[in-house]
Each structure stands twice: as structure tokens, then as C-alpha cells.
Amino acid sequence: MVLNRHSFQPPVMHPRRRQDITNSNVFTLFNSKHFQDEVAHRLAGAVRIPTIAYDGMDLVGHDPRWNIFFQFSDFLKRTFPRVYQALVVENVSTHARLYTWQGWDETLKPMLFMAHSDVVPAGHSTSDQWSHPPFSGYYDGEFIWGRGSEDDKSNLIAMLTAIDCLLACDFQPQRTLILSVGFDEEGGADQSYGARCLANTLLERYGKHGMELIFDEGIAGIEKRFGTDFALPATAEKGYVDVTINVSMPGGHSSTPPDHTAIGFLAQIIKLIEDHPFPSKLIRHNPTLNYLRQAALLSKHMPDDLRDVILGSQSSSKLLEYLNTDRERRAMVKTSIAVDVVRGGDKVNSLPESATVLINHRIAIHDSVDVVKDHYVSLLSPWAERWNFNLNAFGRKMQHHKDGTTRTDDNNDCGDLTLVAAYELDPSPVSDTDDACFRWLAGTIKGVFGENVVVAPELLSGNTDTRYYWDLSPHIYRMSPWRASHDPRGTRMHTVDERMPVAGLLEMVKFYHEFIRVMDEVRK
């Protein structure tokens, strides 16, 4: 089989300068039990500080629940004194932080690492289900247990440890390195105030596309697929929008109900929405297609019929049929619909005057927020006409004639159907994989994790703080660099018994250590 450019795997990249650092750190220090335990205890100490970001928190200074982050800041300063002495450390919006390791060659664009110090709540209802208390930071010699041990304090501790190890060897970077640490990434789509402030600060300082590349958390680990180890840095993220649908009708006593109450009508609407999902579509610049081609060409145990389907056509209906058989794969090629919250009714003998549903959407890379809105209007306009409801769709009032045409006026002689969109975010730009930055990243990954690891782009179905950094670089990658096989139970972020294998934590340290050095040597 002839390999085309879509199957191109870059060569392994190791730092060429300062072999003494390779010998002292990579070959010696990183393999010592003492260092392993030291790094594990650093992460354990970070986990013990419950830096929880709750939904709906007020701004810093107005909500005392943010005060725990002062304690976390003190912990980092105590744990990494060399970093705090050598780097410029700036507080942004109180608890967000910029670490700048100034390089001496100002002609080189900086590289930017990202992390966040906040965690999701552990949940009182599940506290008795944890093997170890969620903020104990228990270390059993193999795993560090607790909320935030994987998401995302492991990345933060690994980055700072890698920098600390390089400082200990008197490493002086040519290329400036910036570490941008948010504090409210987990607070919901309406928060991430810290990330916005950090991104704005960097944009003012370095300008549009002022960063060479950006690396943030993302797809967890090096994982085995079709018998082959894959590293899958996400080169794009899906978009996001929440749609709230409200049905309002006159109330009354439940002894004389209409044929359908507001809740009954809402149930019809929910069924209509779930019966009309967004179509699956596979387009050329979807990173999932690039990954599938790499897998078809380079994996060991992919079934031949699937391999033929993938290599046969980029828009094959058979390929879409395969992707639609699994909900995780399906999410990569279509806009998802998740009916998550329903509210309605106050009392069993009173007709509900209002019923509401909240629907979450992760927007496919070929769609947009406007596509989602148009889908709802086209779907619910005929329904509103049939049942004589006024439709207020995303701020636009529409009433329906029997011939299906619409008019915009304020006559209101029937029930109301209202659609509101919140937290609107179009899909991210797609970072190119046919350029130097991706080759540098992929080469470093292969240098750290092995030449046989296949590096391919993927699409992230969730959203990271990188959504505020799009203007800073066209080269944005999202991956947590450790082998998922170190934990046979798989990732448990955001759920009971979150834990981080110390072997994975050490791999993260090594990756950041080597990526900094590789990026310090390369030029476009």
C-alpha cells in the first residue's frame, strides 16, 4: 500500500543540545524512586486543597468560596521556590496566573502552556463511594487519589516540575515559555473569567498570533486502538450552545383540564426534537477523518472491511454508518442534542402555567450556532402553527398563518412558545497538521513515548479554556500526555475515585521537559 501525505508520520525528535541535561534528568533523575515519590507528593499536596469551582459563583471578591485559592497559591510558591525566583509570576484577576520564562532570542515567538487550578465538586451524595476521601490526596505508591488528581492539577504540577528540573540544570531558554493558569475552567460555560482575562492580557502584550503554539489539556493519554498505540492531540473543538424552550399557557384547576397541558405540549416538543437529530456529516477538514485515515493505514488490527471503507471515500455513507454505531464516534460527526433539564408544574391540582426544557448541544465542526437556531425554527414553526402558539424564537416574534407563512406582530391570543439560546460558541478553527508546529509536537511525542506511537489529530467534543485563545495562535493542541494503559480502570475525571497513576505523572513531566527543549532548538 502506498502511503500518501495523510499517513505521514514525522520523525522522532530528541533535543540535540545539552546532553548533560538528558543524562542527569531524563536518564537518571526521572527514573529514581525518590523523584517519583517527590512528584507524587507534590500532586497529593495540590489535591488536598479543595479549589472547587461551583456553577453560578459570583466574581472574586464577592464570593468567599474563591478564598481557598489564596491557599493554593501559597502552596505552589512553597513547593516551587526556584520557579518563583527565576520566572516572572503575575496574578491576573486575583487567582489566574501567568508564569513567563523569558528567552534571550526575541525573534522567536513564545510557546504557551495552559492549565487550570480549579476542580469540580466531589458531591456529598457520593462521598461514601470513594475508596479514599476525595480531597485526601492519598498516595499508595502507585496512584494519587482525589478530585483534581487528573483534571487538571496533574498537568499543572508536571509543567512546573519540568521547568524546575530545567532550572536546576541552569537551562537558559532561547524561546520564551509562558504558562497560563486559569482558576474557573470548571465553573460552567458562563464563567472562565480568569481565562478571558489571561487571554486578553497576552493578546495586548504579544498581538494577534503572537504565540508560536498553544498546548492545553485535552484527550486523555496515549491509548491503544486497533492494536496500535495512538497519541491524539485535538486540533479542534466542537462548538456549544444551550437552548431553553418554554411553553406558557393559562393555568386553572386540574379538575377541568384541556386536552394537553403545558407539560404535555412540552413532551410533544421534546419527542419532536429527539426524533429529528442533526444529520451526520464527514468533511475534509474534520480531524476525525485524518485520524481514521492514519488508523486505516498504520494500525495493526483494524478489520479489512473497515479499512477499505475508510480509504475508499472521505464522505462514504458506509463510513458514516460505522461512525453512527457508537455514541462516542457519532459525536465526532454530528451536532449532539442532550435533553438535560425539565421543569414544570407547582401542585398536583393546579394546571401548570409554564413548562421548560434545557437542551445542550455540542456543535459539529461543519455546523454553527446559527445552524442550530435555524434547525429549531424550521422544526417548531409548523408545530406552533398546528397548535396555534405564538413562537418567539431567539428574540424574534413569529405568528403563523394557516398557509404556513409567518408574520411578525404583537397579537397574542394563544399560548406562547419561547426559544432562548445561551453560551453561544461556534466550533473552533482547525489547526493544520501539515505544518512545522504539528511535526515538532508529534516528533516530541514519539521521542517520549516511542517511535511506534502513531500521532494523529482528533476532535475534542468538549471545550477547554483555549476558546478564549484562538486569536493568539493558529496552532492549538489539546492533549494530556500520559499512557492511559497505566490505569486499567480508565480515566475517572469528574467522577468517583478520580486518580492519577504516578507512572503517568512522570511521563507528563518528561514530555513537558523535552517539549520545552525541542521547541527551544527548532526554527521555521
Backbone torsions as a table, in degrees:
resi	resn	phi	psi	omega
1	MET	NA	131.3	-180.0
2	VAL	-85.3	126.7	179.2
3	LEU	-84.0	133.1	175.3
4	ASN	-101.0	-173.9	-175.1
5	ARG	-64.4	-22.2	-179.5
6	HIS	-70.9	-18.6	179.2
7	SER	-102.4	9.1	-177.4
8	PHE	-63.3	127.5	173.5
9	GLN	-115.1	123.8	-177.5
10	PRO	-68.4	159.4	178.8
11	PRO	-71.0	158.4	174.9
12	VAL	-60.6	140.1	177.9
13	MET	-123.3	123.5	171.7
14	HIS	-119.9	149.9	173.3
15	PRO	-60.5	139.7	-178.5
16	ARG	-99.2	-23.4	-177.5
17	ARG	-95.2	162.7	174.5
18	ARG	53.4	60.3	177.4
19	GLN	-60.0	-23.6	178.0
20	ASP	-63.2	-33.5	176.8
21	ILE	-68.8	-41.5	176.8
22	THR	-58.9	-45.3	-178.1
23	ASN	-66.5	-45.3	-173.6
24	SER	-77.2	-36.0	-176.5
25	ASN	-98.1	-62.0	-172.8
26	VAL	-65.0	-46.5	-175.3
27	PHE	-85.9	-22.6	-173.1
28	THR	-116.7	-68.8	-173.4
29	LEU	-57.4	-47.6	-174.3
30	PHE	-67.3	-15.0	179.5
31	ASN	-99.1	1.5	-176.4
32	SER	-87.8	143.9	178.7
33	LYS	-64.9	-35.7	179.9
34	HIS	-61.9	-44.8	179.7
35	PHE	-66.5	-41.0	177.6
36	GLN	-55.0	-49.1	-178.7
37	ASP	-67.1	-36.4	179.8
38	GLU	-63.2	-45.7	179.9
39	VAL	-66.6	-39.2	178.4
40	ALA	-61.6	-41.7	-179.6
41	HIS	-70.1	-30.2	174.3
42	ARG	-62.3	-47.7	179.1
43	LEU	-65.8	-39.6	178.6
44	ALA	-59.8	-41.8	178.2
45	GLY	-63.5	-37.2	178.0
46	ALA	-66.9	-38.8	-179.4
47	VAL	-66.1	-32.5	-176.6
48	ARG	-67.1	-14.9	178.8
49	ILE	-97.6	109.6	-171.1
50	PRO	-77.7	76.7	-178.6
51	THR	-81.8	72.2	-174.0
52	ILE	-86.5	133.5	171.7
53	ALA	-106.2	111.9	-179.8
54	TYR	-90.9	155.2	172.6
55	ASP	-64.8	141.0	172.9
56	GLY	75.4	17.9	178.1
57	MET	-68.7	146.5	176.1
58	ASP	-76.6	172.9	-179.2
59	LEU	-65.5	157.1	175.2
60	VAL	-56.5	136.1	-176.6
61	GLY	95.9	-17.8	178.6
62	HIS	-116.8	-7.1	-179.3
63	ASP	-134.0	112.1	-174.8
64	PRO	-65.8	-13.5	-179.6
65	ARG	-67.6	-16.0	176.3
66	TRP	-77.6	-14.3	-171.0
67	ASN	-64.2	-23.5	179.7
68	ILE	-61.6	-22.1	-178.7
69	PHE	-70.5	-22.0	172.9
70	PHE	-63.6	-40.0	178.4
71	GLN	-64.4	-39.7	179.5
72	PHE	-66.5	-38.6	177.2
73	SER	-61.1	-43.3	178.2
74	ASP	-63.3	-38.3	179.0
75	PHE	-61.0	-46.5	-179.7
76	LEU	-63.1	-39.9	-179.4
77	LYS	-65.5	-38.3	177.3
78	ARG	-70.1	-37.0	-173.3
79	THR	-78.2	-30.3	-176.5
80	PHE	-126.2	61.8	-177.0
81	PRO	-62.0	-35.6	-179.0
82	ARG	-65.4	-39.1	178.4
83	VAL	-64.3	-44.1	-177.3
84	TYR	-70.3	-22.8	177.8
85	GLN	-81.9	-37.0	-172.3
86	ALA	-91.3	-29.8	-177.0
87	LEU	-98.6	157.3	171.5
88	VAL	-83.5	119.0	-177.7
89	VAL	-113.4	121.1	-177.5
90	GLU	-121.5	135.2	171.4
91	ASN	-88.3	131.9	179.3
92	VAL	-123.5	129.6	-175.6
93	SER	47.2	44.4	173.3
94	THR	75.6	-61.3	-170.5
95	HIS	-108.5	-11.1	171.9
96	ALA	-78.8	156.0	-171.4
97	ARG	-144.7	137.9	172.8
98	LEU	-113.7	125.2	172.5
99	TYR	-108.3	122.4	-179.7
100	THR	-118.5	118.0	174.5
101	TRP	-102.5	98.8	-170.6
102	GLN	-71.0	124.0	174.5
103	GLY	-86.0	159.3	-175.6
104	TRP	-89.2	-10.7	178.3
105	ASP	-103.5	98.8	-175.6
106	GLU	-76.3	-3.7	175.3
107	THR	-79.6	-13.6	179.9
108	LEU	-92.5	132.8	175.3
109	LYS	-68.3	144.4	177.6
110	PRO	-66.8	158.2	167.3
111	MET	-105.2	148.5	-173.5
112	LEU	-124.7	122.3	170.0
113	PHE	-100.4	145.5	179.1
114	MET	-126.1	149.4	174.2
115	ALA	-157.4	173.9	173.4
116	HIS	-141.5	147.1	-173.5
117	SER	-97.2	-7.9	-178.9
118	ASP	-88.2	161.3	180.0
119	VAL	-134.7	164.0	174.8
120	VAL	-81.0	158.8	176.8
121	PRO	-61.9	154.8	177.4
122	ALA	-85.0	-25.9	176.4
123	GLY	88.9	114.5	-179.6
124	HIS	-64.7	-32.6	-175.8
125	SER	-68.9	-18.7	-178.8
126	THR	-114.1	8.6	-174.2
127	SER	-61.1	-31.0	-179.0
128	ASP	-81.5	-3.5	-179.3
129	GLN	-93.4	-9.5	-180.0
130	TRP	-75.9	139.7	174.9
131	SER	-66.3	-32.7	175.1
132	HIS	-137.0	147.4	-178.2
133	PRO	-50.7	141.0	-169.9
134	PRO	-62.9	-20.0	177.9
135	PHE	-120.6	29.4	178.6
136	SER	-81.6	-26.4	-174.1
137	GLY	60.3	34.2	-176.4
138	TYR	-65.6	133.1	178.8
139	TYR	-120.8	117.8	-175.9
140	ASP	-103.0	13.0	-177.9
141	GLY	93.9	-16.2	179.0
142	GLU	-124.8	-37.2	-178.1
143	PHE	-130.7	147.4	167.8
144	ILE	-102.1	120.7	-172.9
145	TRP	-100.2	143.9	170.8
146	GLY	136.1	163.2	-179.1
147	ARG	-65.3	127.3	-177.8
148	GLY	92.5	-6.1	-179.1
149	SER	-62.0	-33.3	174.7
150	GLU	-100.7	-48.0	-175.0
151	ASP	-114.0	101.0	4.4
152	ASP	-134.8	21.5	-175.8
153	LYS	-69.9	-22.1	176.6
154	SER	-63.4	-46.2	177.7
155	ASN	-61.3	-44.3	-178.3
156	LEU	-62.5	-48.3	-179.7
157	ILE	-64.6	-39.0	179.7
158	ALA	-65.1	-42.2	178.7
159	MET	-62.0	-49.0	-178.6
160	LEU	-65.4	-36.2	178.2
161	THR	-66.2	-42.3	178.6
162	ALA	-61.0	-44.2	177.8
163	ILE	-62.5	-42.9	-179.8
164	ASP	-60.4	-41.9	179.9
165	CYS	-66.1	-36.7	177.4
166	LEU	-69.8	-39.3	176.5
167	LEU	-61.5	-37.6	-179.7
168	ALA	-63.5	-22.0	178.5
169	CYS	-99.5	13.9	179.9
170	ASP	58.9	34.4	176.1
171	PHE	-71.5	128.7	178.6
172	GLN	-116.5	109.7	-173.9
173	PRO	-72.2	143.4	168.4
174	GLN	-80.7	-42.5	-178.8
175	ARG	-93.3	131.3	177.5
176	THR	-63.6	135.9	175.5
177	LEU	-113.7	132.2	177.8
178	ILE	-122.2	132.8	174.1
179	LEU	-112.6	118.1	-177.1
180	SER	-110.3	116.9	-172.1
181	VAL	-118.6	112.8	177.1
182	GLY	-85.7	173.6	-178.2
183	PHE	-134.9	3.2	-178.2
184	ASP	-141.6	33.2	179.8
185	GLU	-64.8	-33.6	-176.9
186	GLU	-87.1	1.6	-172.9
187	GLY	-79.0	1.8	180.0
188	GLY	107.7	166.7	-174.7
189	ALA	-64.0	-20.7	-177.0
190	ASP	-90.3	-0.7	-176.7
191	GLN	-109.5	-126.3	-173.9
192	SER	56.0	36.5	176.2
193	TYR	-60.5	-38.6	179.9
194	GLY	-61.1	-45.0	-179.6
195	ALA	-64.2	-39.6	178.0
196	ARG	-61.1	-44.4	-179.5
197	CYS	-66.0	-40.5	177.6
198	LEU	-61.6	-47.8	-178.7
199	ALA	-62.7	-42.1	179.4
200	ASN	-64.5	-39.2	177.9
201	THR	-61.5	-45.2	-179.5
202	LEU	-68.2	-37.2	179.7
203	LEU	-65.8	-40.2	177.2
204	GLU	-65.9	-34.3	-174.9
205	ARG	-81.2	-41.0	-171.8
206	TYR	-113.3	-13.5	177.8
207	GLY	83.5	173.5	-179.9
208	LYS	-61.7	133.0	-177.9
209	HIS	56.6	35.1	-179.0
210	GLY	-77.4	-13.0	178.3
211	MET	-99.8	141.6	175.3
212	GLU	-65.8	-47.7	176.1
213	LEU	-155.5	163.2	178.6
214	ILE	-128.1	134.4	-180.0
215	PHE	-128.0	124.3	-177.5
216	ASP	-133.8	173.1	174.8
217	GLU	-58.9	161.6	178.8
218	GLY	179.7	-132.4	-178.4
219	ILE	-58.7	130.5	-169.1
220	ALA	-84.2	106.8	163.3
221	GLY	86.2	166.8	170.7
222	ILE	-83.1	122.6	-174.7
223	GLU	-127.8	155.4	-178.0
224	LYS	-91.9	125.7	175.8
225	ARG	-133.8	131.0	-179.3
226	PHE	54.2	37.7	176.7
227	GLY	76.5	9.6	-176.5
228	THR	-128.8	142.0	176.8
229	ASP	-77.6	126.1	179.0
230	PHE	-118.9	137.0	165.6
231	ALA	-107.5	127.3	-169.9
232	LEU	-125.9	72.5	174.6
233	PRO	-64.8	126.7	179.9
234	ALA	-74.2	127.6	179.2
235	THR	-102.3	4.0	176.6
236	ALA	-161.7	160.9	175.3
237	GLU	-125.0	147.2	172.6
238	LYS	-67.8	161.5	175.7
239	GLY	-83.3	-173.9	-172.6
240	TYR	-151.9	139.4	166.8
241	VAL	-160.8	139.5	171.1
242	ASP	-102.4	132.8	177.0
243	VAL	-115.6	125.1	175.6
244	THR	-103.6	128.2	178.8
245	ILE	-117.2	126.0	-179.4
246	ASN	-122.8	131.2	173.1
247	VAL	-107.6	121.6	179.2
248	SER	-118.6	132.6	-179.5
249	MET	-144.5	162.3	173.8
250	PRO	-61.7	142.7	177.2
251	GLY	-87.0	-159.5	-179.8
252	GLY	151.0	-173.6	179.9
253	HIS	-83.7	139.6	-175.6
254	SER	-72.6	-5.5	178.3
255	SER	-73.6	-18.7	178.5
256	THR	-130.2	68.8	-173.7
257	PRO	-80.9	157.1	169.1
258	PRO	-75.3	176.5	178.7
259	ASP	-60.8	-34.8	-179.9
260	HIS	-137.0	128.4	173.4
261	THR	-83.2	177.2	176.9
262	ALA	-58.3	-38.0	178.5
263	ILE	-67.9	-40.6	177.9
264	GLY	-61.8	-43.7	177.2
265	PHE	-63.4	-40.2	179.2
266	LEU	-63.1	-37.6	177.5
267	ALA	-61.1	-40.2	176.1
268	GLN	-59.8	-44.7	-177.9
269	ILE	-63.5	-43.9	179.6
270	ILE	-60.3	-44.4	178.9
271	LYS	-63.3	-40.9	178.9
272	LEU	-60.2	-42.6	-179.3
273	ILE	-66.4	-46.3	-178.2
274	GLU	-69.6	-25.7	177.7
275	ASP	-80.3	-8.1	-179.3
276	HIS	-129.1	69.4	-179.8
277	PRO	-69.7	165.2	174.5
278	PHE	-69.1	145.4	-178.3
279	PRO	-72.3	148.5	172.6
280	SER	-77.3	145.2	-178.6
281	LYS	-154.7	138.9	179.3
282	LEU	-122.8	114.8	-177.7
283	ILE	-113.5	163.8	-170.7
284	ARG	-57.1	-41.2	-173.4
285	HIS	-91.5	9.6	173.0
286	ASN	-71.1	121.4	-179.1
287	PRO	-57.0	-27.3	179.5
288	THR	-61.2	-37.1	177.8
289	LEU	-64.6	-41.8	177.5
290	ASN	-60.6	-45.7	177.7
291	TYR	-59.5	-46.4	-177.1
292	LEU	-61.4	-37.7	178.4
293	ARG	-67.7	-41.4	175.9
294	GLN	-60.4	-43.6	-179.1
295	ALA	-64.1	-41.5	-179.0
296	ALA	-65.3	-35.0	-177.3
297	LEU	-84.4	-30.0	-167.7
298	LEU	-121.5	-11.5	-178.6
299	SER	-77.9	155.8	-173.6
300	LYS	-83.7	-38.5	-167.1
301	HIS	-124.8	27.7	174.3
302	MET	-71.2	133.8	177.2
303	PRO	-56.2	140.1	-175.2
304	ASP	-60.7	-37.4	-178.4
305	ASP	-66.7	-37.7	177.4
306	LEU	-69.0	-39.9	178.5
307	ARG	-59.2	-42.8	-180.0
308	ASP	-65.8	-38.8	179.7
309	VAL	-64.1	-44.3	-177.7
310	ILE	-65.5	-43.3	-176.8
311	LEU	-79.7	-13.9	-175.9
312	GLY	-76.2	-40.1	-175.5
313	SER	-160.2	137.4	179.8
314	GLN	-74.3	-17.4	-179.2
315	SER	-122.9	24.0	-176.4
316	SER	-58.5	133.4	176.1
317	SER	-65.2	-29.8	177.7
318	LYS	-67.9	-36.6	177.6
319	LEU	-67.0	-43.1	176.5
320	LEU	-63.1	-36.2	177.2
321	GLU	-61.6	-41.7	176.9
322	TYR	-63.7	-46.1	-178.2
323	LEU	-63.9	-31.1	-177.6
324	ASN	-79.5	-5.3	180.0
325	THR	-80.3	-10.4	-178.0
326	ASP	-133.6	134.1	-172.5
327	ARG	-68.2	-30.5	177.6
328	GLU	-70.5	-42.1	177.3
329	ARG	-67.7	-39.9	-179.1
330	ARG	-59.7	-35.7	-178.3
331	ALA	-64.3	-19.3	-178.8
332	MET	-80.0	-13.7	-173.3
333	VAL	-127.2	11.1	178.0
334	LYS	-153.0	159.4	173.4
335	THR	-77.0	125.9	-176.2
336	SER	-87.0	153.6	176.3
337	ILE	-126.4	121.3	178.3
338	ALA	-128.7	110.1	176.2
339	VAL	-79.9	106.7	-167.6
340	ASP	-109.2	-32.4	-175.1
341	VAL	-137.0	131.8	175.6
342	VAL	-128.8	134.2	177.7
343	ARG	-135.1	143.7	176.5
344	GLY	172.6	143.5	176.6
345	GLY	82.5	143.9	179.1
346	ASP	-119.5	-27.6	-173.4
347	LYS	-153.0	146.7	-171.8
348	VAL	-69.0	-22.0	179.9
349	ASN	-107.1	18.3	176.7
350	SER	-123.4	132.2	177.2
351	LEU	-67.9	132.5	-179.1
352	PRO	-67.7	132.4	176.3
353	GLU	-87.4	-12.2	-177.0
354	SER	-154.0	143.3	173.6
355	ALA	-142.3	138.0	-171.0
356	THR	-135.3	143.0	172.5
357	VAL	-129.0	140.5	175.0
358	LEU	-109.9	126.0	-175.4
359	ILE	-122.9	126.5	-179.8
360	ASN	-97.1	140.4	178.6
361	HIS	-130.5	132.9	168.4
362	ARG	-107.6	114.9	-164.2
363	ILE	-86.2	126.5	-179.7
364	ALA	-60.8	155.7	-173.7
365	ILE	-64.6	-21.4	179.4
366	HIS	-94.0	-2.0	179.8
367	ASP	-109.2	-172.2	179.8
368	SER	-155.5	172.3	175.6
369	VAL	-59.0	-41.3	-179.9
370	ASP	-63.9	-35.9	177.0
371	VAL	-62.3	-41.8	178.3
372	VAL	-62.3	-45.7	179.9
373	LYS	-62.1	-44.7	179.8
374	ASP	-62.0	-36.8	178.3
375	HIS	-60.0	-44.6	-179.5
376	TYR	-67.6	-40.8	-179.8
377	VAL	-63.3	-46.1	-178.8
378	SER	-67.6	-30.4	-178.6
379	LEU	-78.8	-40.5	-172.0
380	LEU	-97.0	-13.6	176.8
381	SER	-61.5	-48.6	177.2
382	PRO	-62.4	-36.1	178.4
383	TRP	-63.9	-44.6	-180.0
384	ALA	-63.1	-37.1	178.2
385	GLU	-66.1	-44.1	-178.1
386	ARG	-59.4	-41.7	-174.6
387	TRP	-100.9	9.3	175.0
388	ASN	60.7	47.0	175.3
389	PHE	-102.7	141.5	166.8
390	ASN	-73.9	132.8	-179.6
391	LEU	-109.5	118.1	172.2
392	ASN	-109.2	99.8	-172.5
393	ALA	-105.6	105.6	174.3
394	PHE	56.2	46.2	175.7
395	GLY	89.1	0.0	-179.5
396	ARG	-116.7	120.3	-179.4
397	LYS	-83.6	128.7	-179.6
398	MET	-136.4	128.9	172.5
399	GLN	-116.8	156.6	-165.9
400	HIS	-117.2	132.2	170.7
401	HIS	-83.7	163.5	-179.8
402	LYS	-65.4	-23.0	179.1
403	ASP	-83.7	4.0	176.5
404	GLY	90.9	-8.6	176.6
405	THR	-76.1	162.8	-178.1
406	THR	-116.4	154.8	173.0
407	ARG	-134.8	153.6	-178.8
408	THR	-116.1	104.3	175.1
409	ASP	-151.5	-176.9	-172.7
410	ASP	-106.3	9.9	175.7
411	ASN	-61.3	133.8	-174.7
412	ASN	-139.9	81.4	-176.3
413	ASP	-115.8	22.8	179.3
414	CYS	-149.5	-171.7	177.4
415	GLY	-69.4	166.4	-177.6
416	ASP	-116.6	135.4	173.1
417	LEU	-118.2	117.0	-173.2
418	THR	-120.2	131.2	177.7
419	LEU	-117.1	129.1	180.0
420	VAL	-131.2	135.0	176.7
421	ALA	-103.9	143.9	179.1
422	ALA	-139.5	151.9	176.2
423	TYR	56.9	53.7	-175.1
424	GLU	-76.6	126.2	178.9
425	LEU	-145.7	116.5	175.2
426	ASP	-71.1	159.6	176.1
427	PRO	-55.7	151.5	-177.7
428	SER	-72.6	162.6	166.9
429	PRO	-61.1	156.8	178.9
430	VAL	-100.7	123.1	178.1
431	SER	-76.5	134.4	-177.2
432	ASP	-68.2	142.6	175.2
433	THR	-103.5	-1.1	-179.8
434	ASP	-101.1	40.1	-178.4
435	ASP	-138.8	175.5	-173.3
436	ALA	-64.5	-41.3	-175.9
437	CYS	-59.7	-44.1	179.3
438	PHE	-67.2	-36.6	178.1
439	ARG	-64.6	-39.3	178.0
440	TRP	-63.9	-43.5	178.7
441	LEU	-64.0	-49.8	-177.9
442	ALA	-63.2	-40.5	178.9
443	GLY	-63.6	-38.2	177.3
444	THR	-67.2	-42.4	177.8
445	ILE	-57.7	-45.6	179.9
446	LYS	-67.6	-33.1	177.2
447	GLY	-66.8	-34.1	-178.3
448	VAL	-86.2	-41.9	-171.3
449	PHE	-104.1	-6.5	176.1
450	GLY	119.8	143.5	-176.6
451	GLU	-62.9	-26.8	-176.7
452	ASN	-79.6	-7.9	176.9
453	VAL	-70.3	128.2	176.6
454	VAL	-89.6	123.8	179.2
455	VAL	-101.4	122.1	-178.9
456	ALA	-142.4	150.0	179.0
457	PRO	-74.9	156.7	173.5
458	GLU	-141.0	173.6	178.1
459	LEU	-107.9	132.9	178.3
460	LEU	-93.1	125.0	-177.2
461	SER	-79.4	-23.5	176.4
462	GLY	-94.4	-170.5	-179.4
463	ASN	-128.2	141.1	176.8
464	THR	-112.3	177.9	177.6
465	ASP	-65.6	-9.8	178.5
466	THR	-62.0	-14.5	-179.8
467	ARG	-61.8	-17.8	177.2
468	TYR	-95.3	-2.7	-171.9
469	TYR	-111.5	8.1	-174.2
470	TRP	-56.5	-35.0	-177.5
471	ASP	-76.4	-10.9	-175.6
472	LEU	-84.7	-23.1	179.8
473	SER	-166.0	143.1	171.7
474	PRO	-82.3	-1.6	-176.7
475	HIS	-115.0	90.6	-177.2
476	ILE	-122.3	126.8	-176.8
477	TYR	-128.7	144.0	-173.3
478	ARG	-132.5	111.0	-179.3
479	MET	-164.1	144.2	171.5
480	SER	-100.6	112.0	-165.8
481	PRO	-84.9	79.9	172.7
482	TRP	-153.9	159.5	-178.0
483	ARG	-78.6	120.2	179.3
484	ALA	-63.0	-23.3	-178.2
485	SER	-68.0	-12.3	177.4
486	HIS	-66.7	-19.9	177.2
487	ASP	-122.2	103.8	-177.3
488	PRO	-62.9	-18.6	178.7
489	ARG	-84.3	-6.2	179.5
490	GLY	79.5	176.4	-178.7
491	THR	-65.6	140.8	179.9
492	ARG	-130.3	29.6	177.8
493	MET	-63.4	141.8	178.4
494	HIS	70.9	12.3	179.6
495	THR	-139.6	-175.7	-177.6
496	VAL	-63.1	142.7	176.3
497	ASP	63.3	37.4	170.2
498	GLU	-58.2	136.0	-179.3
499	ARG	-156.3	159.7	180.0
500	MET	-126.9	122.1	175.8
501	PRO	-67.7	134.6	-178.0
502	VAL	-63.8	-30.6	176.9
503	ALA	-62.8	-38.9	176.7
504	GLY	-68.3	-38.8	178.5
505	LEU	-61.9	-41.6	178.2
506	LEU	-65.4	-36.5	176.2
507	GLU	-63.7	-37.3	177.7
508	MET	-63.6	-43.8	177.6
509	VAL	-58.5	-47.2	-178.5
510	LYS	-62.7	-42.4	-179.5
511	PHE	-61.3	-50.6	-178.2
512	TYR	-63.9	-38.5	177.4
513	HIS	-57.6	-48.2	-176.7
514	GLU	-77.1	-34.7	179.9
515	PHE	-65.6	-38.3	175.7
516	ILE	-60.0	-44.6	-177.7
517	ARG	-68.9	-42.6	178.4
518	VAL	-61.1	-47.0	-178.8
519	MET	-65.3	-23.2	178.9
520	ASP	-75.4	-18.7	-175.8
521	GLU	-102.4	-22.0	-172.2
522	VAL	-87.7	156.0	177.0
523	ARG	-138.9	149.1	174.7
524	LYS	-82.3	NA	NA
